[in-house]
Amino acid sequence: MNEFNFIKRTIYDLKRRYPTQITLKVAQETAVDLTSGEILSPTTDYIIDRAILLPKETKAYNIPGLNTPADLSITTRQLLIAAEDLPANLELRKENTQIIYNNEVWDISSLDLIENYVYDIKLKEVEGSIT
């Protein structure tokens, strides 16, 4: 069995067993309202019904000179999305996309396309944001 068929079958099986609904919030081009001077940042939301969301991983870092026990904690996650589950006109980029899952907002820290079939996305939590 070749590697592509193995990946395709594994992703299909994971989507069937552990489907997770997420929202991709994609920012469009920013515009300025010339009458009010307000900056407009329109977004488009895409709902993905069968994403594969892996468990959270939290790392705590202590920074010398600060008195708190865990000065900085970073929560990360990994997300797999089959390219066939994305809308045809969507170009997935880490600069303009956020992931919303369970009222938590996540930024994309890295994005890889494996075998032109599945996106391997590393996420980091946006602190203090609730949708």
C-alpha positions, 0 to 999 in steps of 0.5 A: 500500500502506498503512503497516499492511500494510507493517509487518505484511509486514516484521515477518513477513519478519523473523520468518521470516528471523531468528527469535530465542528469548527469555524474558520474565520477568514479576514477579507481585505481591510477597507476604510469608511471615508465618511467616518474614518472607521477601519472595516475588517470584514470576515467570512465564516466557514463551518467545517463539520468533520475536522480532526482536533487533537488534545490540548497541550499546555506548557508553562514557562517561568521567567526569572524576575517575576514572582508568579509560579507559572509566568507564562503558559502557552496552550497549543493544539493540532488540527487536521482538515482534509482539503476536500472538506474546505470550500473550493474558493478558500485559500487557507493561510495562517496570516488571515485565518482564525479557528473557533472551537467551543467558544475559544479562538485559536490562531494558526502558528503553522500550516502544512499541506500533506500529500495535497490531501490534508492540512496539518495545522498547529494552533495557539490559543488567543488568551481572553477571547470568547466568541 
